[in-house]
Amino acid sequence: MLRVSQVFGPAVQGEGPAAGRHCLFVRTFGCNLECSWCDTAYTWAVTDHKAAKTRSGVKYDRDDPALGQKLMSAQDVLASLGALWDVERRPTIIVVSGGEPMMQQRELVPLVEQLAGWGAEIHVETAGTIAPWAAFDRHIAQYTVSPKLANSSNPLSKRRKPEVLAAFRETGRAWLKCVIEPDYERDLEEVDDLVQEVGFPPSRVMVMPEGSDSHSTLMTARAMADAALQRGYGLSLRTHVLLWGDDPSR
Ligand code: SF4
């Protein structure tokens, strides 16, 4: 069974190289990292210990009917998607996000296999600490890999896995997307080191401001835009945040 937090859409992909495109989301439950600024902490901050890792300190309810953990088969998820959109007749992008979806790639195979068979484009959003397996990978059209920087407060040994990032690079279907805080110079230098270490082409790197409201998101984006472009990186805004703030159903 899959551990799922949300199935929602139709939505606009707000981040990364597919920003602006029509999609539906399958958000898995559970994560192997603990980012202090995580905007989906409801998928993992369900104990006192984990809640203390977040900036807000909020402890979420694992059994919350809207955002908590649901145990679902691939058929259950397909039915939930089908209630939102006729994926079989009108294929679109299905974004498999989290949490950390790569923790459940074995369980995800039947789901992505069926969706890809219908012509859906499967996009995966991951923090890049778990390498893709062939049985899963063959159905994936795009990975948006978001390695976490020091600003996430995760220890380096947990958040940086060069050999895993290299495996994603080798698929030829991966983009790097790094979250940048207002003190952007320090973060951009860390991205430079990472890109060089892993050998990712700068043209497949995007930087994105951290922020859960349109004002702070745009302020950081404006501040760092020129410095990012000079490095050859793309700039991802957070379209859903600009449109709808931090509404988790958008
Ligand atoms: S890796 Fe993603 S889901 Fe996990 S804690 Fe960090 S931002 Fe949140």
py3Dmol code that shows the C-alpha trace and the ligand (Angstrom):
import py3Dmol

protein = """\
ATOM      1  CA  MET A   1       0.000   0.000   0.000  1.00  0.00           C
ATOM      2  CA  LEU A   2       1.039   3.564  -0.644  1.00  0.00           C
ATOM      3  CA  ARG A   3       1.217   6.138   2.102  1.00  0.00           C
ATOM      4  CA  VAL A   4      -0.482   9.189   0.613  1.00  0.00           C
ATOM      5  CA  SER A   5      -1.199  12.625   2.029  1.00  0.00           C
ATOM      6  CA  GLN A   6      -3.097  14.271  -0.818  1.00  0.00           C
ATOM      7  CA  VAL A   7      -4.442  13.724  -4.312  1.00  0.00           C
ATOM      8  CA  PHE A   8      -5.520  17.038  -5.775  1.00  0.00           C
ATOM      9  CA  GLY A   9      -6.038  19.020  -8.953  1.00  0.00           C
ATOM     10  CA  PRO A  10      -6.402  20.119 -11.597  1.00  0.00           C
ATOM     11  CA  ALA A  11      -3.639  22.421 -10.481  1.00  0.00           C
ATOM     12  CA  VAL A  12      -0.949  24.601 -11.954  1.00  0.00           C
ATOM     13  CA  GLN A  13       2.592  23.345 -11.449  1.00  0.00           C
ATOM     14  CA  GLY A  14       4.107  26.217  -9.537  1.00  0.00           C
ATOM     15  CA  GLU A  15       7.767  25.270  -9.463  1.00  0.00           C
ATOM     16  CA  GLY A  16      10.608  24.158 -11.668  1.00  0.00           C
ATOM     17  CA  PRO A  17      10.920  23.623 -15.424  1.00  0.00           C
ATOM     18  CA  ALA A  18       7.233  22.729 -15.886  1.00  0.00           C
ATOM     19  CA  ALA A  19       5.951  25.803 -14.043  1.00  0.00           C
ATOM     20  CA  GLY A  20       2.649  27.012 -15.395  1.00  0.00           C
ATOM     21  CA  ARG A  21       1.594  23.651 -16.828  1.00  0.00           C
ATOM     22  CA  HIS A  22      -1.662  21.867 -16.108  1.00  0.00           C
ATOM     23  CA  CYS A  23      -1.287  18.922 -13.738  1.00  0.00           C
ATOM     24  CA  LEU A  24      -2.654  16.829 -10.911  1.00  0.00           C
ATOM     25  CA  PHE A  25      -0.718  16.066  -7.753  1.00  0.00           C
ATOM     26  CA  VAL A  26      -0.174  12.863  -5.811  1.00  0.00           C
ATOM     27  CA  ARG A  27       1.560  13.860  -2.599  1.00  0.00           C
ATOM     28  CA  THR A  28       3.080  10.955  -0.703  1.00  0.00           C
ATOM     29  CA  PHE A  29       3.305  10.863   3.070  1.00  0.00           C
ATOM     30  CA  GLY A  30       6.637  10.658   4.899  1.00  0.00           C
ATOM     31  CA  CYS A  31      10.052  12.222   4.364  1.00  0.00           C
ATOM     32  CA  ASN A  32      13.620  11.249   5.231  1.00  0.00           C
ATOM     33  CA  LEU A  33      14.662  14.904   5.729  1.00  0.00           C
ATOM     34  CA  GLU A  34      13.485  17.586   8.135  1.00  0.00           C
ATOM     35  CA  CYS A  35      13.741  20.987   6.465  1.00  0.00           C
ATOM     36  CA  SER A  36      13.082  23.836   8.880  1.00  0.00           C
ATOM     37  CA  TRP A  37      11.115  25.809   6.253  1.00  0.00           C
ATOM     38  CA  CYS A  38       9.260  22.825   4.752  1.00  0.00           C
ATOM     39  CA  ASP A  39       5.919  23.905   3.293  1.00  0.00           C
ATOM     40  CA  THR A  40       4.525  20.360   3.434  1.00  0.00           C
ATOM     41  CA  ALA A  41       5.546  19.521   6.999  1.00  0.00           C
ATOM     42  CA  TYR A  42       2.123  17.920   7.468  1.00  0.00           C
ATOM     43  CA  THR A  43       3.586  14.925   5.591  1.00  0.00           C
ATOM     44  CA  TRP A  44       6.185  14.220   8.305  1.00  0.00           C
ATOM     45  CA  ALA A  45       6.060  16.531  11.357  1.00  0.00           C
ATOM     46  CA  VAL A  46       3.685  14.287  13.280  1.00  0.00           C
ATOM     47  CA  THR A  47       5.739  13.714  16.444  1.00  0.00           C
ATOM     48  CA  ASP A  48       7.009  16.205  19.032  1.00  0.00           C
ATOM     49  CA  HIS A  49      10.592  15.456  17.995  1.00  0.00           C
ATOM     50  CA  LYS A  50       9.948  16.133  14.309  1.00  0.00           C
ATOM     51  CA  ALA A  51       7.762  19.180  14.947  1.00  0.00           C
ATOM     52  CA  ALA A  52      10.651  20.722  16.899  1.00  0.00           C
ATOM     53  CA  LYS A  53      12.740  20.590  13.689  1.00  0.00           C
ATOM     54  CA  THR A  54      10.415  23.020  11.908  1.00  0.00           C
ATOM     55  CA  ARG A  55      10.445  26.780  12.187  1.00  0.00           C
ATOM     56  CA  SER A  56       6.787  26.875  13.155  1.00  0.00           C
ATOM     57  CA  GLY A  57       7.063  24.076  15.720  1.00  0.00           C
ATOM     58  CA  VAL A  58       3.609  22.861  14.676  1.00  0.00           C
ATOM     59  CA  LYS A  59       2.901  19.163  15.266  1.00  0.00           C
ATOM     60  CA  TYR A  60       0.485  17.802  12.651  1.00  0.00           C
ATOM     61  CA  ASP A  61      -2.091  15.054  13.059  1.00  0.00           C
ATOM     62  CA  ARG A  62      -1.139  11.888  11.172  1.00  0.00           C
ATOM     63  CA  ASP A  63      -4.855  10.985  11.030  1.00  0.00           C
ATOM     64  CA  ASP A  64      -6.053  14.336   9.734  1.00  0.00           C
ATOM     65  CA  PRO A  65      -8.578  13.414   6.996  1.00  0.00           C
ATOM     66  CA  ALA A  66      -7.426  16.154   4.618  1.00  0.00           C
ATOM     67  CA  LEU A  67      -3.626  16.207   4.929  1.00  0.00           C
ATOM     68  CA  GLY A  68      -2.764  13.195   7.081  1.00  0.00           C
ATOM     69  CA  GLN A  69      -1.674   9.710   6.044  1.00  0.00           C
ATOM     70  CA  LYS A  70      -4.014   7.563   3.930  1.00  0.00           C
ATOM     71  CA  LEU A  71      -3.092   3.966   3.066  1.00  0.00           C
ATOM     72  CA  MET A  72      -4.075   3.572  -0.588  1.00  0.00           C
ATOM     73  CA  SER A  73      -3.563   0.999  -3.320  1.00  0.00           C
ATOM     74  CA  ALA A  74      -2.628   2.096  -6.836  1.00  0.00           C
ATOM     75  CA  GLN A  75      -6.289   1.505  -7.790  1.00  0.00           C
ATOM     76  CA  ASP A  76      -7.405   3.784  -4.927  1.00  0.00           C
ATOM     77  CA  VAL A  77      -5.131   6.570  -6.162  1.00  0.00           C
ATOM     78  CA  LEU A  78      -6.292   6.071  -9.760  1.00  0.00           C
ATOM     79  CA  ALA A  79      -9.897   6.340  -8.567  1.00  0.00           C
ATOM     80  CA  SER A  80      -9.109   9.537  -6.647  1.00  0.00           C
ATOM     81  CA  LEU A  81      -7.397  11.017  -9.700  1.00  0.00           C
ATOM     82  CA  GLY A  82     -10.298   9.886 -11.891  1.00  0.00           C
ATOM     83  CA  ALA A  83     -12.756  11.756  -9.676  1.00  0.00           C
ATOM     84  CA  LEU A  84     -10.805  14.939 -10.384  1.00  0.00           C
ATOM     85  CA  TRP A  85      -9.914  14.508 -14.057  1.00  0.00           C
ATOM     86  CA  ASP A  86     -10.441  11.958 -16.822  1.00  0.00           C
ATOM     87  CA  VAL A  87      -6.734  11.114 -17.030  1.00  0.00           C
ATOM     88  CA  GLU A  88      -7.334   8.167 -19.357  1.00  0.00           C
ATOM     89  CA  ARG A  89      -9.023  10.278 -22.063  1.00  0.00           C
ATOM     90  CA  ARG A  90      -7.357  13.626 -21.313  1.00  0.00           C
ATOM     91  CA  PRO A  91      -3.779  12.756 -20.320  1.00  0.00           C
ATOM     92  CA  THR A  92      -1.955  15.483 -18.447  1.00  0.00           C
ATOM     93  CA  ILE A  93       0.991  15.795 -16.091  1.00  0.00           C
ATOM     94  CA  ILE A  94       0.805  13.808 -12.885  1.00  0.00           C
ATOM     95  CA  VAL A  95       3.231  15.237 -10.336  1.00  0.00           C
ATOM     96  CA  VAL A  96       4.347  12.682  -7.766  1.00  0.00           C
ATOM     97  CA  SER A  97       5.602  14.772  -4.890  1.00  0.00           C
ATOM     98  CA  GLY A  98       5.945  14.563  -1.144  1.00  0.00           C
ATOM     99  CA  GLY A  99       7.243  14.324   1.422  1.00  0.00           C
ATOM    100  CA  GLU A 100       9.808  12.177  -0.334  1.00  0.00           C
ATOM    101  CA  PRO A 101       8.196  10.004  -3.012  1.00  0.00           C
ATOM    102  CA  MET A 102      11.422   8.099  -3.730  1.00  0.00           C
ATOM    103  CA  MET A 103      10.999   6.376  -0.353  1.00  0.00           C
ATOM    104  CA  GLN A 104       8.010   4.573  -1.921  1.00  0.00           C
ATOM    105  CA  GLN A 105       9.168   4.004  -5.483  1.00  0.00           C
ATOM    106  CA  ARG A 106       8.617   0.242  -5.277  1.00  0.00           C
ATOM    107  CA  GLU A 107       4.994   0.742  -4.215  1.00  0.00           C
ATOM    108  CA  LEU A 108       4.547   3.507  -6.811  1.00  0.00           C
ATOM    109  CA  VAL A 109       5.439   1.301  -9.800  1.00  0.00           C
ATOM    110  CA  PRO A 110       1.895  -0.025 -10.535  1.00  0.00           C
ATOM    111  CA  LEU A 111       0.493   3.501 -10.313  1.00  0.00           C
ATOM    112  CA  VAL A 112       3.019   5.205 -12.590  1.00  0.00           C
ATOM    113  CA  GLU A 113       2.906   2.259 -15.000  1.00  0.00           C
ATOM    114  CA  GLN A 114      -0.845   2.621 -15.465  1.00  0.00           C
ATOM    115  CA  LEU A 115      -0.747   6.411 -15.723  1.00  0.00           C
ATOM    116  CA  ALA A 116       2.117   6.377 -18.230  1.00  0.00           C
ATOM    117  CA  GLY A 117       0.220   3.722 -20.217  1.00  0.00           C
ATOM    118  CA  TRP A 118      -2.639   6.204 -20.550  1.00  0.00           C
ATOM    119  CA  GLY A 119      -0.207   8.789 -21.897  1.00  0.00           C
ATOM    120  CA  ALA A 120       0.185  10.867 -18.751  1.00  0.00           C
ATOM    121  CA  GLU A 121       3.525  12.586 -18.193  1.00  0.00           C
ATOM    122  CA  ILE A 122       4.863  11.516 -14.820  1.00  0.00           C
ATOM    123  CA  HIS A 123       6.937  14.176 -13.080  1.00  0.00           C
ATOM    124  CA  VAL A 124       8.659  13.380  -9.789  1.00  0.00           C
ATOM    125  CA  GLU A 125       9.722  15.945  -7.195  1.00  0.00           C
ATOM    126  CA  THR A 126      12.471  14.693  -4.885  1.00  0.00           C
ATOM    127  CA  ALA A 127      15.209  15.964  -2.591  1.00  0.00           C
ATOM    128  CA  GLY A 128      17.709  13.726  -4.390  1.00  0.00           C
ATOM    129  CA  THR A 129      18.869  11.473  -1.551  1.00  0.00           C
ATOM    130  CA  ILE A 130      17.484   8.172  -2.941  1.00  0.00           C
ATOM    131  CA  ALA A 131      18.454   6.992  -6.426  1.00  0.00           C
ATOM    132  CA  PRO A 132      15.793   5.834  -8.908  1.00  0.00           C
ATOM    133  CA  TRP A 133      15.316   2.119  -9.592  1.00  0.00           C
ATOM    134  CA  ALA A 134      14.944   0.937 -13.187  1.00  0.00           C
ATOM    135  CA  ALA A 135      11.394  -0.427 -12.738  1.00  0.00           C
ATOM    136  CA  PHE A 136      10.224   2.970 -11.519  1.00  0.00           C
ATOM    137  CA  ASP A 137      12.492   5.150 -13.613  1.00  0.00           C
ATOM    138  CA  ARG A 138      11.313   3.809 -16.964  1.00  0.00           C
ATOM    139  CA  HIS A 139       7.928   5.497 -16.488  1.00  0.00           C
ATOM    140  CA  ILE A 140       9.218   8.904 -15.388  1.00  0.00           C
ATOM    141  CA  ALA A 141       9.289  11.784 -17.873  1.00  0.00           C
ATOM    142  CA  GLN A 142      10.939  14.329 -15.607  1.00  0.00           C
ATOM    143  CA  TYR A 143      12.617  14.605 -12.233  1.00  0.00           C
ATOM    144  CA  THR A 144      12.816  17.887 -10.387  1.00  0.00           C
ATOM    145  CA  VAL A 145      15.588  17.237  -7.920  1.00  0.00           C
ATOM    146  CA  SER A 146      15.835  19.696  -5.066  1.00  0.00           C
ATOM    147  CA  PRO A 147      18.978  19.004  -3.028  1.00  0.00           C
ATOM    148  CA  LYS A 148      18.752  20.775   0.282  1.00  0.00           C
ATOM    149  CA  LEU A 149      21.240  23.475   1.221  1.00  0.00           C
ATOM    150  CA  ALA A 150      22.537  24.408   4.679  1.00  0.00           C
ATOM    151  CA  ASN A 151      19.572  26.791   4.989  1.00  0.00           C
ATOM    152  CA  SER A 152      17.313  23.739   5.442  1.00  0.00           C
ATOM    153  CA  SER A 153      19.042  22.867   8.777  1.00  0.00           C
ATOM    154  CA  ASN A 154      19.489  19.215   7.773  1.00  0.00           C
ATOM    155  CA  PRO A 155      22.959  17.778   8.523  1.00  0.00           C
ATOM    156  CA  LEU A 156      25.215  17.642   5.455  1.00  0.00           C
ATOM    157  CA  SER A 157      25.527  13.843   5.630  1.00  0.00           C
ATOM    158  CA  LYS A 158      21.744  13.469   5.308  1.00  0.00           C
ATOM    159  CA  ARG A 159      21.007  16.099   2.698  1.00  0.00           C
ATOM    160  CA  ARG A 160      23.929  15.848   0.229  1.00  0.00           C
ATOM    161  CA  LYS A 161      24.348  12.596  -1.715  1.00  0.00           C
ATOM    162  CA  PRO A 162      26.577  13.327  -4.735  1.00  0.00           C
ATOM    163  CA  GLU A 163      26.360   9.760  -6.038  1.00  0.00           C
ATOM    164  CA  VAL A 164      22.556   9.944  -6.004  1.00  0.00           C
ATOM    165  CA  LEU A 165      22.562  13.326  -7.761  1.00  0.00           C
ATOM    166  CA  ALA A 166      24.900  11.834 -10.361  1.00  0.00           C
ATOM    167  CA  ALA A 167      22.421   8.981 -10.911  1.00  0.00           C
ATOM    168  CA  PHE A 168      19.668  11.512 -11.561  1.00  0.00           C
ATOM    169  CA  ARG A 169      21.947  13.473 -13.897  1.00  0.00           C
ATOM    170  CA  GLU A 170      22.602  10.295 -15.857  1.00  0.00           C
ATOM    171  CA  THR A 171      18.881   9.803 -16.565  1.00  0.00           C
ATOM    172  CA  GLY A 172      19.016  12.923 -18.798  1.00  0.00           C
ATOM    173  CA  ARG A 173      15.552  13.785 -17.467  1.00  0.00           C
ATOM    174  CA  ALA A 174      16.503  15.587 -14.284  1.00  0.00           C
ATOM    175  CA  TRP A 175      16.616  19.247 -13.363  1.00  0.00           C
ATOM    176  CA  LEU A 176      18.151  20.659 -10.208  1.00  0.00           C
ATOM    177  CA  LYS A 177      16.047  23.159  -8.288  1.00  0.00           C
ATOM    178  CA  CYS A 178      17.559  24.777  -5.211  1.00  0.00           C
ATOM    179  CA  VAL A 179      15.666  26.780  -2.619  1.00  0.00           C
ATOM    180  CA  ILE A 180      17.285  30.130  -1.857  1.00  0.00           C
ATOM    181  CA  GLU A 181      16.747  32.273   1.236  1.00  0.00           C
ATOM    182  CA  PRO A 182      16.839  36.103   1.337  1.00  0.00           C
ATOM    183  CA  ASP A 183      20.572  35.988   2.211  1.00  0.00           C
ATOM    184  CA  TYR A 184      21.011  34.712  -1.330  1.00  0.00           C
ATOM    185  CA  GLU A 185      24.766  35.118  -1.987  1.00  0.00           C
ATOM    186  CA  ARG A 186      25.716  32.436   0.538  1.00  0.00           C
ATOM    187  CA  ASP A 187      23.115  30.054  -0.897  1.00  0.00           C
ATOM    188  CA  LEU A 188      24.104  30.678  -4.514  1.00  0.00           C
ATOM    189  CA  GLU A 189      27.747  29.912  -3.662  1.00  0.00           C
ATOM    190  CA  GLU A 190      26.611  26.638  -2.129  1.00  0.00           C
ATOM    191  CA  VAL A 191      24.677  25.859  -5.317  1.00  0.00           C
ATOM    192  CA  ASP A 192      27.822  26.620  -7.351  1.00  0.00           C
ATOM    193  CA  ASP A 193      29.819  24.112  -5.281  1.00  0.00           C
ATOM    194  CA  LEU A 194      27.124  21.480  -5.624  1.00  0.00           C
ATOM    195  CA  VAL A 195      26.723  21.936  -9.376  1.00  0.00           C
ATOM    196  CA  GLN A 196      30.468  21.689  -9.866  1.00  0.00           C
ATOM    197  CA  GLU A 197      30.799  18.634  -7.622  1.00  0.00           C
ATOM    198  CA  VAL A 198      28.032  16.734  -9.379  1.00  0.00           C
ATOM    199  CA  GLY A 199      28.730  17.994 -12.902  1.00  0.00           C
ATOM    200  CA  PHE A 200      25.211  19.208 -13.567  1.00  0.00           C
ATOM    201  CA  PRO A 201      24.990  21.543 -16.579  1.00  0.00           C
ATOM    202  CA  PRO A 202      24.035  25.040 -15.332  1.00  0.00           C
ATOM    203  CA  SER A 203      21.372  25.174 -18.052  1.00  0.00           C
ATOM    204  CA  ARG A 204      19.496  22.460 -16.125  1.00  0.00           C
ATOM    205  CA  VAL A 205      19.729  24.267 -12.791  1.00  0.00           C
ATOM    206  CA  MET A 206      17.014  26.500 -11.410  1.00  0.00           C
ATOM    207  CA  VAL A 207      17.013  28.521  -8.233  1.00  0.00           C
ATOM    208  CA  MET A 208      13.810  29.364  -6.434  1.00  0.00           C
ATOM    209  CA  PRO A 209      13.063  31.734  -3.556  1.00  0.00           C
ATOM    210  CA  GLU A 210      11.820  30.263  -0.310  1.00  0.00           C
ATOM    211  CA  GLY A 211       8.565  31.875   0.750  1.00  0.00           C
ATOM    212  CA  SER A 212       4.977  31.119   1.644  1.00  0.00           C
ATOM    213  CA  ASP A 213       3.572  34.488   0.578  1.00  0.00           C
ATOM    214  CA  SER A 214       3.839  36.450  -2.650  1.00  0.00           C
ATOM    215  CA  HIS A 215       5.635  39.440  -1.111  1.00  0.00           C
ATOM    216  CA  SER A 216       8.583  37.569   0.402  1.00  0.00           C
ATOM    217  CA  THR A 217       8.820  35.244  -2.619  1.00  0.00           C
ATOM    218  CA  LEU A 218       9.063  38.147  -5.055  1.00  0.00           C
ATOM    219  CA  MET A 219      11.456  40.142  -2.865  1.00  0.00           C
ATOM    220  CA  THR A 220      13.991  37.301  -2.794  1.00  0.00           C
ATOM    221  CA  ALA A 221      13.459  36.537  -6.494  1.00  0.00           C
ATOM    222  CA  ARG A 222      14.125  40.150  -7.490  1.00  0.00           C
ATOM    223  CA  ALA A 223      17.189  40.358  -5.263  1.00  0.00           C
ATOM    224  CA  MET A 224      18.859  37.223  -6.613  1.00  0.00           C
ATOM    225  CA  ALA A 225      17.678  37.225 -10.244  1.00  0.00           C
ATOM    226  CA  ASP A 226      20.697  38.897 -11.854  1.00  0.00           C
ATOM    227  CA  ALA A 227      23.223  36.901  -9.811  1.00  0.00           C
ATOM    228  CA  ALA A 228      21.480  33.647 -10.795  1.00  0.00           C
ATOM    229  CA  LEU A 229      21.241  34.552 -14.484  1.00  0.00           C
ATOM    230  CA  GLN A 230      24.945  35.486 -14.611  1.00  0.00           C
ATOM    231  CA  ARG A 231      25.731  31.962 -13.433  1.00  0.00           C
ATOM    232  CA  GLY A 232      23.600  30.428 -16.194  1.00  0.00           C
ATOM    233  CA  TYR A 233      20.843  29.279 -13.804  1.00  0.00           C
ATOM    234  CA  GLY A 234      17.145  29.617 -14.431  1.00  0.00           C
ATOM    235  CA  LEU A 235      14.812  31.306 -11.980  1.00  0.00           C
ATOM    236  CA  SER A 236      11.734  29.488 -10.730  1.00  0.00           C
ATOM    237  CA  LEU A 237       9.069  31.474  -8.973  1.00  0.00           C
ATOM    238  CA  ARG A 238       6.375  29.720  -6.966  1.00  0.00           C
ATOM    239  CA  THR A 239       3.367  30.380  -9.176  1.00  0.00           C
ATOM    240  CA  HIS A 240       0.856  28.744  -6.820  1.00  0.00           C
ATOM    241  CA  VAL A 241       2.112  30.897  -3.924  1.00  0.00           C
ATOM    242  CA  LEU A 242       1.890  34.059  -6.026  1.00  0.00           C
ATOM    243  CA  LEU A 243      -1.679  33.127  -6.930  1.00  0.00           C
ATOM    244  CA  TRP A 244      -3.012  31.488  -3.776  1.00  0.00           C
ATOM    245  CA  GLY A 245      -0.542  31.934  -0.905  1.00  0.00           C
ATOM    246  CA  ASP A 246       0.144  28.811   1.157  1.00  0.00           C
ATOM    247  CA  ASP A 247      -3.151  27.006   0.431  1.00  0.00           C
ATOM    248  CA  PRO A 248      -2.054  23.312   0.527  1.00  0.00           C
ATOM    249  CA  SER A 249      -4.838  22.252  -1.865  1.00  0.00           C
ATOM    250  CA  ARG A 250      -3.466  24.415  -4.711  1.00  0.00           C
TER     251      ARG A 250
END
"""
ligand_1 = """\
8
SF4
S 12.700 17.260 1.613
Fe 10.854 18.344 0.945
S 9.149 17.381 2.031
Fe 11.050 16.707 3.031
S 11.303 18.138 4.737
Fe 12.465 18.966 3.001
S 11.059 20.357 1.902
Fe 9.831 19.059 3.286
"""
view = py3Dmol.view(width=600, height=400)
view.addModel(protein, "pdb")
view.setStyle({"model": 0}, {"cartoon": {"style": "trace"}})
view.addModel(ligand_1, "xyz")
view.setStyle({"model": 1}, {"stick": {}})
view.zoomTo()
view.show()
